[in-house]
């Protein structure tokens, strides 16, 4: 299980990019932290989620 924003999900074996696409995240408008480290956008396709990973995904929202 992978914990994503506090929720356990069966995502181990998927790439970070696959998860983001499945969840309709716009990669240009988010930041991802994996196990306490910021993941560069260029690495989203290379990161394979593994059992025990903890992700925090933050969306940027415009407004004023």
C-alpha positions, 0 to 999 in steps of 0.5 A: 500500500502507498499512502497518498495525502493520508489515504492508503491506496494499492498503487505499488508497482505503478509509476508516479506519472501513471498515478497522477494521470489516473487521478486527473492531476495536472503535473504542471500545477502540482508539487509532489513529495515522496518520503520527505523529498520533493520529486522533480517533475522530470522524474515522474515517469521514472519513479515507481511507487513501492509498498510503504511509500508516503506521498504528499501532493499539493495543487497550486491554485490561482486567484486573488 
